[in-house]
Amino acid sequence: MDLDAIAFNYRYLQTLVAGASCAAVVKADAYGLGIERVAPVLERSGAKEFFVAHVDEGIRLRSVVSAKVRITVLHGPRPDAAAECVQYGLRPVLNSLDQIAVWRSQSVRAGKPLEAVLQVDSGMSRFGLSDGDLDVLHEDEMLMDGLKVSLAMSHLACADAPEHPANGAQRQQMLKMSARLPSAPLSLSASSGIFLGPDYHLDVVRPGAALYGIAPNQTGPNPLSAVVRLQAHVLQIREILPGEGVGYGMTYRPDRPRKIATVAVGYADGFSRHGSGQGCAWFEDISLPILGRVSMDSLIVDISDVPEGRLKADMMVDLIGPRRSVDDVAEAAGTIGYEVLTSLGHRFCREYVGNAETSQKGD
Ligand SMILES: *Cc1c(COP(=O)(O)O)cnc(C)c1O
């Protein structure tokens, strides 16, 4: 995990959105990278606002960032966790009339107005208030009593496809709906939305994936720095003859003699079985095609192209690295970089390089 790359990515995005404020999304243990190490780096790089999905994640985050950092809980206050939101200074996103009611009674209990984010559903049908909900709020102003709305947000469904007409439509709908809410700063874009251009930046952007090096779309080279490198040990090397079977189901049989290596990473480590027979590992600048099925704890690669004696048992090969990005691995497994990162297991050790201290100098 390259902490300097995370700091670089944060500052790059903040520069890109100029006048808007760049928050940082660290849900799911900072996309599997480790929130305890990642969040302080983001704070030192200038992030003042963080988003998590669950209240528990917010509580965990609270203990590793300074008290002035604002933490927003995307899933909102569950009735049994609303008191903890107050206790730990977590700002919930209110996604429904029910959640508004929960937070409002919490403010009565707290004896003071409580800050909240209101989410509107601008077209994704996942979270947020509908037009009908806004009608209800208009009819009874009491429903919002005790709420201090400090942000109105929505989320784009198709932002990774810049030409998709839903982007513009959702933006229009978001602006229309937020005009019916108490006046507050606006937030629409996550990582991909930032790259749709300034019209989509509004007041606050909420990148997650881009901070961790995932490409925001497929329209050009990825401008972000790679953060994750995944290496695993070679356990065993052998030579096989034409027709010999490799791995479960013997789905690979070479048509000429091959030299192969068994590598200590498998689907239990988050290296998907859907990547069986797809793509390659790398040893320095030599590609090592993945042969046959990925096992739970190991996979097999073809090392025939490695000059004799260079690669030995106990040496490491790259599964994700300078030659194969998180997005490449995802594509080979028919998924997205988000799922690759958040699936990375807890059996191998996470090593953090760089200290991302340089960003403090200018502060
Ligand atoms: C996860 C999430 C984000 C961050 O999305 P990325 O695509 O990772 O940048 C932002 N906003 C909401 C509501 C989210 O759920």
PDBQT file of the ligand as one rigid body, heavy atoms in Angstrom, charges set to zero:
ROOT
HETATM    1  C1  LIG A 401     -19.070   4.643  -2.354  1.00  0.00    +0.000 C 
HETATM    2  C2  LIG A 401     -19.661   5.963  -2.544  1.00  0.00    +0.000 A 
HETATM    3  C3  LIG A 401     -18.877   7.034  -2.975  1.00  0.00    +0.000 A 
HETATM    4  C4  LIG A 401     -17.472   6.840  -3.469  1.00  0.00    +0.000 C 
HETATM    5  O1  LIG A 401     -17.551   6.284  -4.748  1.00  0.00    +0.000 OA
HETATM    6  P1  LIG A 401     -16.275   6.026  -5.665  1.00  0.00    +0.000 P 
HETATM    7  O2  LIG A 401     -16.840   5.603  -6.949  1.00  0.00    +0.000 OA
HETATM    8  O3  LIG A 401     -15.486   4.957  -4.988  1.00  0.00    +0.000 OA
HETATM    9  O4  LIG A 401     -15.515   7.292  -5.740  1.00  0.00    +0.000 OA
HETATM   10  C5  LIG A 401     -19.437   8.293  -2.999  1.00  0.00    +0.000 A 
HETATM   11  N1  LIG A 401     -20.736   8.491  -2.651  1.00  0.00    +0.000 NA
HETATM   12  C6  LIG A 401     -21.532   7.473  -2.263  1.00  0.00    +0.000 A 
HETATM   13  C7  LIG A 401     -22.936   7.754  -1.904  1.00  0.00    +0.000 C 
HETATM   14  C8  LIG A 401     -21.027   6.182  -2.203  1.00  0.00    +0.000 A 
HETATM   15  O5  LIG A 401     -21.827   5.179  -1.844  1.00  0.00    +0.000 OA
ENDROOT
TORSDOF 0
